Amino acid sequence: VQLQASGGGLVQAGGSLRLSCAVSGRVGGRYAMGWFRRAPGKDREFVAAINWNGADTRYADSVEGRFTISRDNARATLYLQMIDLKPEDTAVYYCALDPNKDVADVEGGWWGQGTLVTVSS
């Protein structure tokens, strides 16, 4: 299984971006997916998670109301719509797939390579 994240880039504060994460390979059953990020000099942190059918989502307090996670199982793709971006959102964003969870929670499994989001002030 491989996860390919894309959609990062440079944006001004207040701007928007949409990240995508394409899943390839065979993943059986129901599985949760999520986004994490690592800012320069900081540990990786949770951003958002979504359950197997998209009916349940969970967000970090820092992005609640600005970011929206979604998934298209027919296309095996995960998304993260980000609006009202702030300089503190600057980080490498990673997508993840947890084959052991079907709720909005990701603890392990497979990880994408990351896509860089830079927000200028």
C-alpha distances in whole Angstrom, upper triangle without the diagonal:
4,7,10,13,17,20,22,25,29,31,34,35,35,32,29,26,23,19,16,12,10,7,6,4,6,7,11,14,15,13,14,13,15,17,18,21,22,26,28,29,28,25,22,23,21,22,21,19,19,18,17,19,20,24,24,23,24,25,26,30,30,28,29,31,30,26,24,21,20,17,17,15,16,15,11,13,14,18,20,24,26,30,33,31,33,33,31,28,27,24,21,19,15,13,11,10,11,11,14,16,17,20,20,19,16,17,13,10,7,9,10,13,15,18,22,24,28,31,34,37
4,7,10,13,17,18,22,25,27,31,32,32,29,26,23,20,16,13,10,8,6,5,6,9,10,14,16,17,14,15,13,14,15,16,18,20,23,25,27,25,23,20,21,20,20,20,18,18,19,18,20,20,24,24,23,23,24,25,29,28,26,28,29,28,24,23,19,19,16,16,15,16,14,11,12,13,16,18,21,23,27,30,28,30,30,29,25,24,21,18,16,12,11,10,10,12,13,16,18,19,21,20,19,16,17,14,11,7,8,7,9,12,15,18,21,24,27,31,34
4,6,10,13,15,18,22,24,27,28,28,26,23,19,16,13,10,6,6,5,6,9,12,11,15,17,16,14,13,11,11,12,13,15,17,20,22,24,23,21,18,18,17,17,16,15,16,17,16,18,18,22,21,20,20,21,22,25,25,23,24,26,24,20,19,16,15,13,14,14,15,13,10,9,10,12,14,18,20,23,26,24,26,26,25,22,21,18,15,12,9,7,8,8,12,13,16,17,18,19,18,17,14,16,13,11,7,6,4,7,9,11,15,18,21,24,27,31
4,7,10,12,15,19,21,25,26,26,23,20,17,14,10,8,5,5,7,8,11,14,15,18,20,19,17,16,13,13,12,14,15,17,19,21,24,23,21,18,19,18,17,17,17,17,19,19,20,19,23,23,21,22,21,22,26,25,22,24,25,23,20,19,16,16,14,15,15,16,13,11,9,10,11,13,16,18,22,25,22,24,24,24,20,19,17,13,11,9,8,10,11,15,17,20,20,21,22,20,20,17,19,16,14,11,9,5,7,8,9,13,15,19,22,25,28
4,7,8,12,16,17,21,22,22,20,17,13,11,7,6,4,7,9,11,15,17,17,21,22,20,18,16,13,12,10,12,12,14,17,19,21,20,19,16,17,16,15,15,15,16,19,19,20,19,22,22,19,20,19,20,23,21,19,21,22,20,16,16,14,14,13,14,16,17,14,12,10,9,9,10,13,15,18,21,19,21,21,20,17,16,13,10,8,7,7,10,12,16,18,21,21,21,21,19,19,16,18,17,15,12,9,6,7,6,6,10,12,15,18,21,25
4,6,9,13,15,18,20,20,17,14,11,9,6,5,6,8,12,14,18,20,20,24,25,23,21,19,15,14,12,14,13,16,17,19,22,22,21,18,19,18,16,16,17,18,21,21,22,20,24,23,21,21,20,21,24,22,19,22,22,19,16,16,14,15,14,15,17,18,15,14,11,10,10,10,12,13,17,19,17,19,19,20,16,15,13,11,9,10,10,13,15,19,21,25,24,24,24,22,22,20,22,20,19,16,13,10,9,8,6,9,10,13,16,19,23
4,7,10,11,15,17,17,14,11,7,6,4,6,9,11,15,17,21,24,23,26,27,25,23,21,17,16,13,15,14,16,17,19,22,22,22,19,19,18,16,16,18,19,22,22,23,21,24,23,21,21,20,20,23,20,18,20,20,17,14,15,14,15,15,16,19,20,16,16,13,12,10,9,10,11,14,16,14,17,17,18,14,14,13,11,10,11,12,16,18,22,24,27,26,26,25,23,23,21,24,23,22,19,16,13,12,10,7,8,8,11,13,17,20
4,7,9,13,14,15,12,10,7,8,6,9,11,14,17,20,23,26,25,29,29,27,24,22,18,16,13,13,12,13,14,15,19,19,19,17,17,17,15,16,18,20,23,24,25,23,26,25,22,21,19,19,21,19,16,19,20,16,14,15,15,17,17,19,22,23,20,19,16,14,12,11,11,11,13,15,12,14,14,15,12,10,10,8,8,11,12,16,19,22,25,28,27,27,26,23,23,21,23,23,23,20,16,13,12,9,5,5,5,8,10,13,17
4,6,10,12,14,11,10,8,10,10,12,15,17,21,23,27,29,29,32,33,31,28,26,22,19,16,16,14,15,14,15,19,20,21,19,19,20,18,19,22,23,27,28,28,26,29,28,25,24,22,21,23,20,18,21,21,17,16,18,18,20,21,23,25,26,23,23,19,18,15,14,13,12,14,15,12,13,13,15,12,10,10,10,11,14,16,20,23,26,29,31,30,31,30,27,27,25,27,26,26,23,20,17,15,12,8,6,5,6,8,11,14
4,7,10,12,10,10,9,12,13,16,18,21,24,27,30,33,33,36,36,34,31,28,25,22,19,18,16,16,14,15,19,20,21,20,20,21,19,21,24,26,29,31,31,28,31,30,27,26,23,22,23,20,18,21,21,17,17,19,20,22,24,26,28,30,26,26,22,21,18,16,15,13,13,14,11,12,11,13,11,9,11,12,13,16,19,22,26,29,32,34,33,33,32,29,29,27,29,29,29,26,23,20,18,15,11,8,6,5,6,7,11
4,7,8,6,7,8,11,13,16,19,22,26,29,32,35,34,37,37,35,32,29,25,22,19,19,17,17,16,17,21,21,23,21,21,21,19,20,24,25,29,31,31,28,30,29,26,25,22,21,22,18,17,19,19,15,15,18,19,21,23,25,29,30,27,27,23,21,18,15,14,11,11,10,8,9,9,12,11,10,12,14,15,18,20,24,27,30,33,35,33,33,32,28,29,28,30,30,30,28,25,22,21,17,14,11,8,6,5,6,9
4,6,6,8,10,14,16,20,23,26,29,32,35,38,37,40,40,37,34,31,28,25,21,21,19,19,17,18,21,22,24,23,22,23,20,22,25,27,31,33,33,30,31,30,27,26,23,22,22,18,17,20,19,15,16,19,21,24,26,28,31,33,30,30,26,24,20,18,15,12,11,9,8,8,8,12,11,11,14,16,17,21,23,26,30,32,36,38,36,35,34,30,31,30,32,32,33,31,28,25,24,20,17,14,11,8,5,5,6
4,5,9,11,15,17,20,23,27,30,33,36,38,37,40,39,36,34,30,27,24,20,20,18,18,16,18,21,21,23,22,21,21,18,20,24,26,30,32,32,29,30,29,25,24,20,19,19,15,14,17,16,13,14,18,20,23,26,28,31,33,31,30,27,24,20,17,15,11,9,7,5,5,6,10,9,10,14,17,17,21,23,26,29,32,35,37,35,34,32,29,29,29,31,32,33,31,28,26,25,21,18,15,12,9,6,6,5
4,7,10,14,16,20,23,26,29,33,36,38,37,39,38,35,33,29,26,23,20,21,19,20,18,20,23,23,24,23,22,21,18,20,23,25,28,31,30,27,28,27,23,22,19,19,18,15,13,15,14,10,12,16,18,21,24,27,30,32,30,29,26,23,19,16,13,10,7,4,5,6,9,12,11,13,16,18,18,22,23,26,29,32,35,36,34,33,31,27,28,28,31,32,33,31,28,26,26,22,19,17,13,12,9,9,9
4,7,11,13,17,20,23,27,30,33,35,34,37,36,34,31,28,25,22,19,20,18,20,18,20,24,23,25,23,22,21,18,19,22,24,27,29,29,25,27,26,23,22,20,19,19,16,14,16,14,11,12,14,17,19,22,24,28,29,27,27,23,21,17,14,11,8,6,5,5,8,10,13,11,12,15,17,17,20,21,25,27,30,33,35,33,32,30,27,28,28,30,31,32,30,26,24,24,20,17,15,11,11,8,10,10
4,7,10,14,17,20,23,27,30,32,31,33,33,30,28,25,22,19,16,18,17,19,18,21,24,23,24,22,20,19,16,17,19,20,24,26,25,22,24,23,20,20,17,18,18,16,13,15,13,10,10,11,14,16,18,20,24,25,23,23,19,17,13,11,8,5,4,6,6,10,12,14,11,12,15,16,15,17,18,22,24,27,30,32,30,29,27,24,25,25,27,28,29,27,24,21,21,18,15,14,11,11,10,12,14
4,7,10,13,16,20,23,26,29,28,30,30,28,25,22,19,17,14,15,15,17,17,19,23,22,22,20,19,18,15,15,18,19,22,24,23,20,23,22,19,19,17,18,19,16,13,15,15,11,10,11,12,14,16,18,21,22,20,20,16,14,10,8,6,5,7,9,8,12,13,15,11,12,13,13,12,15,15,19,21,24,27,29,27,27,26,22,23,23,25,26,26,23,20,18,18,15,12,11,9,10,10,13,15
4,7,10,13,16,20,23,25,24,27,27,24,22,19,16,14,12,14,14,17,18,21,24,23,23,20,19,17,14,14,15,16,19,20,20,17,20,20,17,18,16,17,19,17,14,16,15,12,9,9,10,11,12,14,17,19,16,16,12,10,7,6,4,6,9,12,11,14,16,17,13,14,14,14,11,13,13,16,18,22,24,26,25,24,23,20,21,20,23,23,23,21,18,16,16,14,11,12,10,13,13,17,19
4,7,10,13,17,20,22,21,24,24,22,19,17,14,12,10,12,12,15,16,19,22,21,21,17,17,15,13,12,14,15,18,19,19,16,19,19,16,17,16,17,19,17,14,16,16,14,11,10,9,10,11,13,16,18,15,14,10,8,6,5,6,8,11,14,13,16,17,17,13,13,13,11,9,10,9,13,15,19,21,24,22,22,21,18,19,18,20,20,20,17,15,12,13,10,8,10,9,13,14,18,20
4,7,10,13,17,19,18,21,21,19,17,15,12,11,10,13,14,17,19,22,24,23,22,19,18,17,14,13,14,14,16,17,17,15,19,19,16,18,17,19,21,20,17,19,19,16,13,12,10,10,9,10,13,14,11,10,7,6,5,7,9,11,15,18,17,19,21,20,17,17,15,13,10,10,9,12,13,17,19,22,21,20,20,18,18,17,20,19,18,15,13,11,12,11,9,12,12,16,18,21,24
4,6,10,13,15,15,18,19,17,14,13,10,10,9,12,14,17,19,22,24,23,21,18,18,16,14,13,13,13,15,15,16,15,18,18,16,18,17,19,22,21,19,20,21,19,15,14,11,11,9,10,12,13,10,8,5,5,6,9,12,14,18,21,19,22,23,22,18,18,16,13,10,9,6,9,10,14,16,19,18,18,19,17,17,15,17,16,15,12,10,8,10,9,10,13,14,18,20,24,27
4,7,10,12,13,16,17,16,14,14,11,12,13,15,17,20,22,25,27,26,24,21,21,19,18,16,15,15,16,15,16,16,19,20,19,20,21,22,26,25,22,23,24,22,19,17,14,12,10,10,10,11,8,6,5,7,9,12,15,17,21,24,23,25,26,26,22,22,20,17,14,12,9,11,11,14,15,19,19,18,20,18,19,17,19,17,15,12,11,9,11,12,12,16,18,21,23,27,30
4,7,9,9,12,14,14,12,12,10,12,13,16,18,21,24,26,28,27,25,21,21,19,19,17,15,15,15,14,15,16,19,20,19,20,21,23,27,26,24,25,26,24,21,19,15,14,11,11,10,11,8,5,6,8,11,14,18,20,24,27,26,28,29,28,24,24,22,18,16,13,10,10,9,12,12,16,16,16,18,17,18,15,17,15,13,10,10,9,12,13,15,19,20,24,26,30,33
4,7,8,12,15,15,14,15,14,16,17,19,21,24,27,29,31,29,27,24,24,23,22,21,19,18,18,16,18,19,22,23,22,24,25,27,30,30,28,29,30,28,24,22,19,17,14,13,12,12,10,7,9,12,15,18,21,24,27,31,29,31,32,31,28,27,24,21,19,16,13,13,11,14,14,18,18,18,21,21,21,18,20,17,14,11,12,11,13,16,17,21,23,27,29,33,36
4,6,10,13,14,14,16,15,18,19,21,24,26,29,31,33,31,29,26,26,24,24,23,21,20,19,17,19,20,24,24,24,26,27,29,32,32,30,31,32,31,27,25,22,20,17,16,13,14,12,10,12,15,18,21,24,27,31,34,32,35,35,34,30,30,27,24,21,18,15,14,12,14,13,16,18,18,21,22,21,19,20,17,14,11,13,13,16,18,20,24,26,30,33,36,39
4,6,10,12,12,15,15,18,20,23,25,28,31,33,35,33,30,27,27,25,25,23,21,19,18,15,17,19,22,23,24,25,27,29,33,33,31,32,33,32,28,26,22,20,17,16,13,13,13,10,13,16,19,22,26,29,32,35,34,36,37,36,32,32,29,26,23,20,17,15,12,13,11,15,16,16,20,21,20,18,20,17,13,12,15,15,18,21,23,27,29,32,35,39,42
4,7,8,8,11,12,15,18,20,23,26,29,32,33,31,28,25,25,23,23,21,18,16,15,12,14,17,19,20,20,22,24,26,30,31,29,29,31,30,26,24,20,18,15,14,11,13,13,10,13,14,18,21,24,27,31,34,33,35,35,34,30,31,28,25,22,18,15,13,9,10,8,11,12,13,16,17,17,15,16,14,11,10,13,15,18,20,22,26,28,32,34,38,40
4,7,8,12,14,17,20,23,26,29,32,35,36,34,31,27,27,24,25,22,19,17,15,11,14,17,19,20,21,23,25,28,31,32,30,30,32,32,28,25,21,19,16,16,12,14,15,12,15,16,20,23,26,29,33,36,35,37,38,36,33,34,31,28,25,22,18,15,12,11,8,10,12,12,15,17,17,16,18,16,13,13,16,18,22,23,26,29,31,35,37,40,43
4,6,10,13,17,20,23,26,29,33,35,37,34,31,27,26,24,24,21,17,15,12,9,11,14,16,17,19,21,24,26,30,31,29,29,30,30,27,24,20,18,15,15,12,14,15,13,15,16,20,22,26,28,32,35,34,37,38,36,33,34,31,29,25,22,19,16,12,11,8,9,10,9,13,15,16,15,17,16,14,15,18,20,23,25,27,30,31,35,37,41,43
4,7,10,14,17,20,24,27,30,33,35,32,29,25,24,21,21,18,14,11,8,5,8,11,13,13,15,17,20,23,26,28,26,25,27,27,23,21,17,15,13,13,10,13,15,12,14,14,17,20,23,26,29,32,31,34,35,33,30,31,29,27,23,20,17,14,10,9,7,8,8,5,9,11,12,13,15,15,13,14,17,19,22,23,25,28,29,33,34,38,40
4,7,10,14,16,20,23,27,30,31,28,25,21,20,17,17,15,11,9,7,5,9,10,13,12,13,15,17,20,23,25,23,22,24,24,21,18,15,13,11,13,10,14,15,11,13,12,15,17,20,23,26,29,28,30,32,30,27,28,25,23,20,17,13,10,7,6,5,7,5,5,8,9,9,9,11,11,10,11,13,15,19,20,22,25,26,30,31,35,37
4,7,11,13,17,20,23,27,28,25,22,18,17,14,14,11,7,6,5,5,9,9,11,10,10,11,14,16,20,21,19,19,21,21,18,15,12,11,10,12,11,15,15,12,12,10,13,14,18,20,23,26,25,27,28,26,23,25,22,20,17,14,11,8,6,5,7,8,5,5,6,6,6,6,10,10,10,11,12,14,18,18,20,23,23,27,28,32,34
4,7,10,14,17,20,24,25,22,20,16,15,12,11,9,6,6,7,7,10,10,12,11,10,11,12,14,18,19,17,17,19,19,15,13,9,9,9,11,11,15,14,11,10,7,10,11,15,17,20,23,22,24,25,23,20,21,19,17,13,11,7,6,4,6,9,11,9,9,9,7,7,6,10,10,10,9,10,11,15,14,16,19,19,23,24,28,30
4,7,10,14,17,20,22,19,17,13,11,8,7,5,4,6,9,11,13,11,14,12,9,9,10,11,15,15,13,14,16,16,12,11,8,9,10,13,14,17,16,13,11,8,9,9,13,14,18,20,19,20,22,20,16,18,15,14,10,8,6,5,7,8,12,13,11,11,11,8,7,6,9,10,11,11,10,11,14,12,14,16,16,20,21,25,27
4,7,11,13,17,19,16,14,10,9,7,5,5,6,9,12,14,16,14,16,14,11,10,9,10,14,13,11,13,15,14,11,11,8,11,12,15,16,19,18,15,12,9,9,8,11,12,15,18,16,17,18,16,13,14,12,10,7,6,5,6,9,11,15,16,15,15,14,11,10,9,11,12,13,12,10,10,12,10,11,13,13,16,18,21,23
4,7,10,14,15,12,10,7,6,5,5,7,9,12,15,17,19,17,20,17,14,12,10,10,13,12,11,14,17,15,12,13,12,14,15,19,20,23,21,18,16,13,12,11,14,13,17,18,16,16,17,14,11,12,9,8,6,5,6,8,11,13,17,18,16,18,16,13,12,10,11,12,13,12,10,10,11,9,11,12,12,15,17,20,22
4,6,10,12,10,8,5,5,7,7,10,12,16,19,21,23,21,23,20,17,15,13,11,14,12,12,15,17,15,13,15,14,17,18,21,23,26,23,21,18,15,14,12,14,13,16,17,14,14,14,11,9,9,6,5,4,6,9,11,14,16,20,21,20,21,20,17,15,13,14,14,16,15,12,11,11,8,9,9,10,12,14,17,19
4,7,8,6,6,4,6,9,10,13,16,19,22,24,27,24,26,24,21,18,16,14,16,14,14,17,20,18,16,18,18,20,22,25,26,29,27,24,21,19,18,15,18,16,18,19,16,15,13,11,10,9,5,5,7,8,12,13,17,19,22,23,23,24,23,20,18,16,16,16,18,17,13,13,12,9,10,9,10,12,14,17,19
4,6,5,7,7,9,12,12,15,18,22,25,27,29,27,29,26,23,20,17,15,16,13,14,18,20,18,17,19,19,23,24,27,29,32,29,27,24,21,20,17,18,16,18,18,14,13,11,8,8,6,4,6,9,11,15,17,21,22,26,27,26,28,26,23,21,19,19,20,22,20,17,16,15,12,12,10,10,10,12,14,16
4,6,8,10,12,15,16,19,22,26,29,31,33,30,33,30,26,24,21,18,20,17,18,21,24,21,20,23,23,26,28,30,32,35,32,30,27,24,23,20,22,19,21,20,17,15,12,10,11,8,7,8,12,14,18,20,23,25,29,30,29,31,30,26,25,22,22,22,24,22,19,18,16,13,13,11,11,11,13,14,16
4,7,10,12,16,17,21,23,27,30,32,35,32,34,31,28,25,22,19,20,18,19,23,26,24,23,25,25,28,30,33,34,37,35,32,29,27,25,23,25,22,24,23,20,17,15,12,13,11,10,11,14,16,20,21,25,26,30,30,30,32,30,27,25,23,22,22,24,23,20,20,18,16,16,14,15,15,16,17,19
4,7,9,12,14,18,20,24,27,29,32,29,31,28,25,22,19,16,17,15,17,20,23,21,20,23,23,26,28,31,32,35,33,30,27,25,24,21,23,21,22,22,19,17,14,12,12,11,9,11,13,14,17,19,22,23,27,27,27,29,27,24,22,20,19,20,22,21,18,19,17,15,16,14,15,15,16,18,20
4,6,10,12,16,18,22,24,27,29,27,29,26,23,20,17,15,16,15,17,20,23,21,20,22,21,24,26,29,30,33,31,28,26,23,22,20,22,21,23,23,20,18,17,14,14,13,11,11,12,13,15,16,19,20,24,24,23,26,24,21,19,17,15,16,19,18,16,17,16,14,16,15,16,17,19,21,22
4,7,9,13,15,18,21,23,26,24,26,23,19,17,15,13,15,14,15,18,21,19,17,19,18,21,22,25,26,29,27,24,22,19,19,17,19,18,21,21,18,18,17,14,12,12,9,9,9,9,12,12,16,17,20,21,20,22,21,18,16,13,12,13,16,15,13,14,13,12,13,13,14,16,18,21,22
4,6,10,12,16,18,21,23,21,23,20,16,13,11,9,11,11,12,14,17,17,15,16,16,19,20,24,25,28,27,24,21,18,17,15,17,16,19,19,17,16,16,13,11,12,10,11,10,10,12,12,15,16,20,20,19,20,19,16,13,12,12,13,16,16,14,15,15,13,15,15,15,16,17,21,22
4,6,8,12,15,18,20,18,19,16,13,10,8,6,10,10,10,12,15,15,12,14,12,16,17,21,22,25,24,21,19,15,15,13,15,15,17,19,17,17,17,14,12,14,12,12,10,10,10,10,13,14,17,18,16,17,15,12,10,9,10,12,15,15,13,14,16,14,15,16,15,18,18,22,23
4,7,11,14,17,19,16,17,15,11,8,6,5,9,8,7,9,12,11,9,10,9,13,15,19,20,24,22,20,17,13,12,10,12,11,14,15,13,14,15,13,10,12,11,11,9,9,10,11,14,15,18,19,17,17,15,12,11,11,13,14,16,16,14,15,16,13,14,14,13,16,16,20,21
4,7,11,14,15,12,14,11,7,6,4,6,10,10,8,9,11,11,8,8,7,10,12,16,17,21,20,17,15,11,10,8,11,11,14,16,15,17,18,16,13,16,14,14,11,11,10,10,12,13,16,17,14,14,12,8,9,9,12,14,16,16,14,15,17,15,15,17,16,18,19,22,24
4,7,10,12,9,11,8,6,5,7,9,13,14,12,12,14,14,11,10,7,9,10,14,15,18,18,15,13,10,11,10,13,14,17,19,19,20,22,20,17,19,17,17,13,12,10,9,10,10,13,14,11,11,9,5,6,7,10,12,14,14,13,15,17,16,17,19,18,22,22,26,27
4,7,8,6,8,6,4,7,9,12,15,17,14,14,15,16,12,10,7,7,8,11,12,15,16,13,12,9,10,11,13,15,18,21,21,23,25,23,20,22,20,19,16,14,11,11,10,10,13,13,10,9,7,4,7,9,12,14,15,15,15,16,19,18,19,21,21,24,25,28,30
4,6,5,7,5,6,9,12,15,18,20,18,17,18,19,16,13,10,9,9,12,11,15,16,14,13,11,13,14,17,19,22,25,25,27,29,27,24,26,24,23,19,17,14,12,10,10,11,11,8,5,4,4,7,9,13,14,14,15,16,18,21,21,22,25,24,28,28,32,34
4,6,8,8,10,13,16,19,22,23,21,20,21,22,19,16,12,10,9,10,9,12,14,11,12,11,14,15,18,21,24,27,27,29,31,29,26,28,26,24,20,18,15,13,10,10,10,11,8,5,6,8,10,11,14,15,14,15,17,18,22,22,23,26,26,29,30,34,36
4,6,8,10,13,16,20,23,24,22,20,21,21,18,15,12,9,8,9,8,11,13,12,12,11,13,15,18,21,23,27,27,30,32,30,27,29,27,26,22,20,17,16,13,14,13,14,12,8,9,10,13,14,18,19,18,18,19,20,24,23,24,27,27,30,31,35,36
4,6,7,11,13,17,19,21,18,17,17,18,15,11,9,6,6,8,9,12,13,12,12,10,11,13,14,17,20,23,23,26,29,27,24,26,25,24,20,19,15,15,13,14,15,16,13,10,9,9,12,14,18,19,18,19,19,20,23,22,22,25,24,27,28,31,33
4,7,11,14,17,19,21,19,17,17,18,16,13,11,9,10,12,12,15,17,16,15,14,14,15,16,19,21,24,25,27,30,29,25,28,27,26,23,21,18,18,16,16,17,17,14,11,9,9,13,15,19,21,21,22,22,23,26,25,26,28,27,30,30,33,35
4,7,11,14,16,18,16,14,15,17,14,12,10,10,11,14,14,18,19,17,16,14,14,14,16,18,20,23,23,25,28,26,23,26,25,24,21,20,17,16,15,15,16,16,12,10,7,6,10,13,16,19,19,20,21,22,25,24,24,26,25,28,28,32,33
4,7,11,13,15,13,11,12,14,11,9,7,8,11,14,15,19,19,17,16,12,12,12,13,15,17,20,20,22,24,22,20,22,21,21,18,17,15,14,14,14,16,17,13,11,8,6,9,11,15,17,18,19,19,20,23,21,21,23,22,25,25,28,29
4,7,9,12,10,9,11,13,11,9,9,11,13,17,18,22,22,20,18,14,14,12,14,15,17,19,19,20,22,20,17,20,19,20,16,16,14,14,15,15,17,17,14,13,10,6,8,10,13,16,18,19,18,20,22,20,21,22,21,23,23,27,27
4,6,8,7,6,9,10,8,8,9,12,15,18,20,24,23,21,19,15,14,11,12,12,14,16,15,16,19,16,14,17,16,17,14,15,14,14,16,16,20,20,16,16,13,9,10,12,14,17,19,20,18,19,21,19,19,20,18,20,20,23,24
4,5,6,6,10,11,9,11,11,15,18,22,23,27,26,24,21,17,16,13,14,13,15,15,15,15,17,14,12,15,15,16,14,15,15,15,17,18,21,21,18,19,16,12,12,13,15,17,20,20,19,20,21,18,19,19,17,19,18,22,22
4,6,5,9,10,10,13,14,17,21,24,26,30,29,27,24,20,19,15,16,14,15,15,14,14,16,13,13,16,16,18,17,18,18,19,21,22,25,25,22,22,19,15,15,17,18,21,24,24,22,23,24,21,21,21,19,20,19,21,21
4,6,9,9,9,12,14,18,21,25,27,30,29,27,24,20,18,14,15,12,13,12,11,10,12,10,9,13,13,16,15,17,18,19,22,23,26,26,24,24,21,17,17,18,19,22,24,24,22,22,23,20,19,18,16,16,15,18,18
4,6,5,6,9,11,14,18,21,24,27,25,24,21,17,15,11,11,9,9,10,9,10,12,11,9,12,13,15,13,15,16,18,20,21,25,25,22,22,20,16,16,17,19,21,23,23,21,20,21,18,17,17,14,15,14,17,17
4,6,6,8,10,14,17,21,23,26,26,24,21,18,15,12,12,10,11,11,12,13,16,14,12,16,17,18,16,18,18,19,21,22,25,25,22,21,18,15,16,17,20,22,24,24,23,23,24,21,20,20,18,19,18,20,20
4,6,8,11,14,18,21,24,26,26,25,22,18,16,12,11,9,9,10,11,13,17,15,14,17,19,20,18,20,19,21,23,24,27,28,24,23,20,17,19,20,23,25,27,27,25,25,26,23,22,21,18,20,18,20,20
4,7,10,13,17,20,23,26,24,24,20,17,14,10,8,6,5,6,8,10,14,13,11,14,16,18,15,18,18,20,22,24,27,28,25,24,22,18,19,20,23,25,26,26,23,23,24,20,19,18,15,16,14,17,17
4,7,10,14,17,20,22,21,20,17,13,10,7,6,4,6,9,9,12,15,14,11,14,14,15,13,15,14,17,19,20,24,25,22,21,19,15,16,17,20,22,23,22,20,19,20,17,16,16,13,15,14,18,19
4,7,10,13,16,19,18,17,14,11,8,6,5,7,9,12,12,15,18,17,14,17,17,17,14,15,14,16,17,19,22,23,20,18,16,13,15,16,20,21,22,21,19,19,21,18,17,18,16,18,18,21,22
4,7,11,13,16,15,14,11,8,6,5,6,9,12,15,15,18,20,19,15,18,17,16,13,13,11,12,13,15,18,19,17,15,14,11,13,13,17,18,19,18,16,16,18,16,16,17,16,19,19,23,24
4,7,10,13,12,11,9,6,5,7,8,11,14,18,18,21,23,22,19,21,20,19,15,15,12,13,13,15,17,19,16,14,14,11,14,14,18,19,19,18,17,16,19,18,17,19,18,22,22,26,27
4,6,9,9,8,6,4,6,9,11,14,17,21,21,24,26,25,21,23,22,20,16,15,12,12,12,14,15,17,15,13,13,12,14,14,18,18,17,16,16,15,18,17,18,20,20,23,24,28,30
4,5,5,6,5,6,8,12,13,17,20,24,24,27,29,28,25,26,24,23,19,18,14,15,14,16,16,19,17,15,16,15,17,17,21,21,19,18,18,17,20,19,19,22,22,26,27,30,33
4,5,5,6,8,11,14,17,20,23,27,27,30,32,31,27,28,26,24,21,19,15,15,12,14,14,17,15,13,15,15,17,17,20,19,18,16,17,17,20,20,21,24,25,28,30,33,36
4,6,8,11,13,17,19,22,25,29,29,32,34,33,30,30,29,26,23,21,18,18,16,18,17,20,19,17,19,19,21,21,24,23,21,19,20,19,22,23,23,26,27,30,32,35,38
4,5,9,11,15,17,20,23,27,27,30,31,31,27,28,26,24,20,19,16,16,15,18,17,21,20,18,20,19,21,20,23,22,20,18,18,17,19,20,20,23,24,27,29,32,35
4,7,10,14,17,20,23,27,26,29,30,29,26,26,24,22,18,16,13,13,11,14,14,17,16,15,17,17,18,17,20,18,16,14,14,14,17,17,18,21,22,26,28,31,34
4,7,10,13,16,20,23,22,25,27,26,22,23,21,19,15,14,10,11,11,14,15,18,17,16,17,16,17,16,19,18,16,14,13,12,15,15,15,18,19,23,24,28,30
4,7,10,13,17,20,19,22,24,23,19,20,18,16,13,11,8,9,10,13,14,17,16,15,15,13,14,13,17,16,15,13,12,11,14,13,13,16,17,20,22,25,28
4,6,10,13,17,16,19,21,20,16,18,16,15,12,11,9,11,13,16,18,20,18,17,17,14,16,15,18,19,18,16,14,13,15,13,13,15,14,18,19,22,25
4,6,10,13,12,15,17,17,13,14,14,13,10,11,9,12,14,17,20,22,19,19,17,14,15,15,18,19,19,17,15,14,15,13,12,13,12,15,16,19,21
4,7,10,10,14,16,16,13,15,15,15,12,14,13,16,18,20,23,25,23,21,20,17,18,19,22,23,23,21,19,17,19,16,14,15,12,15,15,18,20
4,7,7,10,13,13,10,12,13,14,12,14,14,17,20,22,25,27,25,24,22,19,20,20,22,24,24,23,20,18,19,16,14,13,10,12,11,15,16
4,5,9,12,13,11,13,15,17,15,18,18,21,23,26,29,30,28,27,25,21,23,23,26,27,28,26,24,22,23,19,17,16,12,13,11,14,15
4,7,10,11,10,12,15,18,17,20,21,24,26,28,32,33,30,30,27,24,25,25,28,29,30,29,26,24,25,21,18,17,13,13,10,12,12
4,7,8,6,9,12,14,14,17,18,22,25,27,30,32,29,29,27,23,24,24,26,27,28,27,24,22,22,18,15,14,10,9,7,9,10
4,5,5,8,11,14,14,18,20,23,26,28,32,33,31,31,29,25,25,25,26,28,29,28,25,23,23,19,17,14,11,9,6,8,8
4,5,6,9,13,14,18,20,23,27,29,33,34,32,33,31,27,26,26,27,28,30,28,25,23,22,18,16,13,10,7,5,6,6
4,5,8,12,13,16,19,21,25,27,30,31,30,30,28,24,24,23,24,25,27,26,23,22,21,17,16,13,10,9,8,9,10
4,6,9,10,13,15,18,22,24,28,29,27,27,25,22,21,20,22,23,24,23,20,19,18,14,13,10,8,8,7,10,11
4,7,9,13,16,19,22,25,28,30,28,29,27,24,23,22,23,23,25,23,19,18,16,13,11,8,5,5,5,8,11
4,6,9,13,16,19,22,25,27,26,27,26,22,21,19,20,20,21,19,16,14,13,9,8,6,6,7,9,12,14
4,7,10,13,17,19,23,25,24,25,24,21,20,18,18,18,19,16,13,11,9,6,5,4,6,8,11,15,18
4,7,10,14,16,20,22,21,22,21,18,17,15,16,16,16,14,11,9,9,5,5,6,7,10,13,16,19
4,7,10,13,16,18,18,19,19,16,15,12,13,12,13,10,7,6,6,4,7,9,11,14,17,20,23
4,7,10,13,16,15,16,16,14,13,10,12,11,11,9,6,5,8,7,9,12,13,17,19,23,25
4,7,10,12,12,13,14,12,10,7,9,8,7,6,4,6,10,10,12,15,17,20,22,26,29
4,6,9,9,10,12,11,10,7,9,7,6,5,7,9,12,13,16,19,20,24,26,30,32
4,5,6,8,10,10,8,5,7,5,5,7,9,12,15,16,19,22,23,27,29,32,35
4,6,8,10,12,11,9,10,8,6,8,11,14,18,19,22,25,27,30,32,36,38
4,7,9,11,10,9,9,8,8,11,14,17,21,22,25,27,29,32,34,37,40
4,6,8,7,7,8,9,10,12,15,17,21,21,24,27,27,31,32,36,38
4,7,8,9,12,13,13,14,17,19,23,23,25,27,28,31,32,36,38
4,6,8,11,13,14,16,18,20,23,23,25,27,27,30,31,34,36
4,7,10,13,14,16,16,18,21,20,22,24,23,27,27,31,32
4,7,10,12,13,14,17,20,19,21,23,23,26,27,31,32
4,6,8,10,11,13,16,16,19,21,21,25,26,30,31
4,7,10,11,14,17,17,20,22,23,26,27,31,33
4,7,8,12,14,15,19,21,23,26,28,31,34
4,7,10,13,15,18,21,23,27,29,32,35
4,7,10,12,15,19,21,24,27,30,33
4,7,8,12,15,17,21,23,27,30
4,6,9,12,15,18,21,25,28
4,7,10,13,16,20,23,26
4,7,10,13,16,19,23
4,7,10,13,16,20
4,6,10,13,16
4,7,10,13
4,6,10
4,7
4
